[in-house]
Amino acid sequence: MSKKDVDLHGRLGTELFNRVWDLLAIEKRTPEQDTEMIHTTHASAYHWSQVGEGPRLARAEWQCSWVYSELERPEPALYHAHRCEAICKQYADELEDFDLPAMHEAFARAQLVAGNREEAMHRLKLATDLCAQISDPEDREIIQAQIDSIVHAAA
């Protein structure tokens, strides 16, 4: 793949990934926005798969899981959480210190939607423990906020 193609896929992957966050931030999305969110997160994942960077692939699966959890669709949420975990294992040496807590956070969110409260709380504890070890304060704050959103949903 040419550098131009790699740059294009990377740029599109990033832009689409960020668009999903914009859609997730909308409190009362329309059905059309929900559909856009699904298509956009998968398009982002596709573009990252073309670049082939392991950690980005894991993050794409993590976001897919989040989207399906947000839409209360447990089967695809769990599917993508499992994919995220498998990729994290495959690329363990390349991960940032926020990737594993994020992966457990995705599992906690998906398990909660699936009605598996005990497993959700187990994954939430793993995410919380690993989050405390994130060296960059900004990254730690972002992941902690995501963990906290699950705690509030589980309450």
Secondary structure, 3 states (H helix, E strand, C coil): CCHHHHHHHHHHHHHHHHHHHHHHCCCCCCHHHHHHHHHHHHHHHHHHHHHCCHHHHHHHHHHHHHHHHHCCCHHHHHHHHHHHHHHHHHCHHHCCCCHHHHHHHHHHHHHHHCCCHHHHHHHHHHHHHHHCCCCCHHHHHHHHHHHHHHHHHHC
